[in-house]
Amino acid sequence: MGPSGSAHSSVGPKALPAIGILIATWLLMWLAQGVPTVCALAYPCPADDVRVAPALTFGALMLVPVAVLIATAGTRRPFEGMRLLAYVLLVGLAVVGLGAVLFSGGFAVPHF
């Protein structure tokens, strides 16, 4: 394999799943801003922007594993363990972040 770059795999296809997870989670966090808040009888209603801080925090934290996945996308064997850990961290931050955004505004499951 010559110096034309054919020895290295393309970065794009390996980075697309991570970027897709990031964009989908950001979109869901943005859409969750419009979910109505639940007010308890004993406590005052939360502020309208109560979901913004967790969305910004977890959205920014998700950039770290995505950056690792993009940086290691062109390499082969030495970083496979790191890539797996970065995917686990990315999905974990997405799930915990969406939960934090929804439940910070008083999101609750209705009782029947």
C-alpha positions as a LaTeX table, in Angstrom:
\begin{tabular}{lrrr}
\hline
Residue & $x$ (\AA) & $y$ (\AA) & $z$ (\AA) \\
\hline
Met1 & 0.00 & 0.00 & 0.00 \\
Gly2 & 1.46 & 3.24 & $-1.11$ \\
Pro3 & 1.63 & 6.72 & 0.34 \\
Ser4 & $-1.60$ & 7.67 & $-1.43$ \\
Gly5 & $-3.53$ & 7.08 & 1.79 \\
Ser6 & $-5.06$ & 3.75 & 0.86 \\
Ala7 & $-3.43$ & 2.09 & 3.90 \\
His8 & $-5.58$ & 4.12 & 6.29 \\
Ser9 & $-9.29$ & 3.60 & 6.55 \\
Ser10 & $-11.60$ & 6.53 & 6.02 \\
Val11 & $-12.47$ & 8.59 & 9.09 \\
Gly12 & $-15.97$ & 9.48 & 7.91 \\
Pro13 & $-17.80$ & 6.15 & 8.17 \\
Lys14 & $-16.27$ & 5.38 & 11.56 \\
Ala15 & $-17.19$ & 8.79 & 12.97 \\
Leu16 & $-20.77$ & 8.93 & 11.66 \\
Pro17 & $-22.38$ & 6.83 & 14.45 \\
Ala18 & $-20.85$ & 9.01 & 17.17 \\
Ile19 & $-21.90$ & 12.21 & 15.42 \\
Gly20 & $-25.38$ & 10.75 & 14.86 \\
Ile21 & $-25.76$ & 9.90 & 18.57 \\
Leu22 & $-24.58$ & 13.40 & 19.51 \\
Ile23 & $-26.94$ & 15.21 & 17.13 \\
Ala24 & $-29.92$ & 13.00 & 18.03 \\
Thr25 & $-29.35$ & 13.56 & 21.75 \\
Trp26 & $-28.96$ & 17.31 & 21.27 \\
Leu27 & $-32.19$ & 17.35 & 19.27 \\
Leu28 & $-34.05$ & 15.42 & 21.98 \\
Met29 & $-32.67$ & 17.75 & 24.67 \\
Trp30 & $-33.82$ & 20.74 & 22.65 \\
Leu31 & $-37.28$ & 19.22 & 22.16 \\
Ala32 & $-37.49$ & 18.40 & 25.89 \\
Gln33 & $-37.33$ & 22.12 & 26.66 \\
Gly34 & $-40.97$ & 22.37 & 25.55 \\
Val35 & $-42.28$ & 19.53 & 27.74 \\
Pro36 & $-44.58$ & 21.09 & 30.34 \\
Thr37 & $-43.35$ & 21.07 & 33.92 \\
Val38 & $-45.26$ & 19.43 & 36.74 \\
Cys39 & $-46.01$ & 21.60 & 39.76 \\
Ala40 & $-46.36$ & 19.98 & 43.14 \\
Leu41 & $-49.02$ & 21.33 & 45.47 \\
Ala42 & $-46.60$ & 21.96 & 48.34 \\
Tyr43 & $-43.83$ & 23.58 & 46.27 \\
Pro44 & $-43.81$ & 26.43 & 43.77 \\
Cys45 & $-43.49$ & 25.66 & 40.08 \\
Pro46 & $-39.93$ & 25.46 & 38.74 \\
Ala47 & $-38.66$ & 28.23 & 36.50 \\
Asp48 & $-39.26$ & 27.98 & 32.77 \\
Asp49 & $-35.55$ & 27.59 & 32.00 \\
Val50 & $-34.84$ & 24.89 & 34.60 \\
Arg51 & $-33.93$ & 22.36 & 31.88 \\
Val52 & $-31.35$ & 24.54 & 30.16 \\
Ala53 & $-28.46$ & 23.97 & 32.58 \\
Pro54 & $-28.54$ & 20.13 & 32.43 \\
Ala55 & $-28.92$ & 20.25 & 28.65 \\
Leu56 & $-25.90$ & 22.51 & 28.27 \\
Thr57 & $-23.83$ & 20.53 & 30.79 \\
Phe58 & $-24.47$ & 17.08 & 29.36 \\
Gly59 & $-24.42$ & 18.37 & 25.78 \\
Ala60 & $-20.94$ & 19.80 & 26.36 \\
Leu61 & $-19.72$ & 16.69 & 28.21 \\
Met62 & $-20.76$ & 14.55 & 25.26 \\
Leu63 & $-18.27$ & 16.43 & 23.07 \\
Val64 & $-15.34$ & 14.74 & 24.88 \\
Pro65 & $-16.08$ & 11.13 & 23.84 \\
Val66 & $-17.11$ & 12.29 & 20.36 \\
Ala67 & $-13.76$ & 14.07 & 19.99 \\
Val68 & $-11.95$ & 10.89 & 21.10 \\
Leu69 & $-13.94$ & 8.83 & 18.60 \\
Ile70 & $-13.22$ & 11.23 & 15.75 \\
Ala71 & $-9.52$ & 11.44 & 16.68 \\
Thr72 & $-9.13$ & 7.65 & 16.80 \\
Ala73 & $-11.33$ & 6.87 & 13.79 \\
Gly74 & $-8.43$ & 6.73 & 11.36 \\
Thr75 & $-6.34$ & 4.35 & 13.43 \\
Arg76 & $-6.65$ & 0.59 & 13.56 \\
Arg77 & $-5.82$ & $-1.69$ & 16.47 \\
Pro78 & $-4.13$ & 0.26 & 19.28 \\
Phe79 & $-7.20$ & 2.32 & 20.16 \\
Glu80 & $-10.01$ & $-0.26$ & 19.95 \\
Gly81 & $-10.37$ & $-0.43$ & 23.75 \\
Met82 & $-10.42$ & 3.35 & 23.98 \\
Arg83 & $-13.04$ & 3.57 & 21.23 \\
Leu84 & $-15.27$ & 1.07 & 23.04 \\
Leu85 & $-14.92$ & 3.03 & 26.29 \\
Ala86 & $-15.70$ & 6.28 & 24.46 \\
Tyr87 & $-18.87$ & 4.77 & 22.95 \\
Val88 & $-19.98$ & 3.48 & 26.36 \\
Leu89 & $-19.32$ & 6.91 & 27.87 \\
Leu90 & $-21.14$ & 8.67 & 25.01 \\
Val91 & $-24.27$ & 6.51 & 25.29 \\
Gly92 & $-24.19$ & 6.73 & 29.10 \\
Leu93 & $-23.97$ & 10.51 & 29.00 \\
Ala94 & $-26.80$ & 10.63 & 26.46 \\
Val95 & $-29.12$ & 8.51 & 28.63 \\
Val96 & $-28.24$ & 10.22 & 31.91 \\
Gly97 & $-28.38$ & 13.64 & 30.26 \\
Leu98 & $-31.83$ & 13.07 & 28.78 \\
Gly99 & $-33.04$ & 11.82 & 32.16 \\
Ala100 & $-31.57$ & 14.85 & 33.92 \\
Val101 & $-33.17$ & 17.23 & 31.43 \\
Leu102 & $-36.60$ & 15.63 & 31.69 \\
Phe103 & $-36.71$ & 15.14 & 35.44 \\
Ser104 & $-35.18$ & 18.53 & 36.33 \\
Gly105 & $-38.37$ & 20.27 & 35.22 \\
Gly106 & $-40.68$ & 18.09 & 37.26 \\
Phe107 & $-41.36$ & 15.57 & 34.50 \\
Ala108 & $-43.41$ & 12.79 & 36.01 \\
Val109 & $-45.18$ & 9.66 & 34.91 \\
Pro110 & $-48.94$ & 10.17 & 35.29 \\
His111 & $-50.73$ & 7.97 & 37.80 \\
Phe112 & $-53.92$ & 6.24 & 36.70 \\
\hline
\end{tabular}
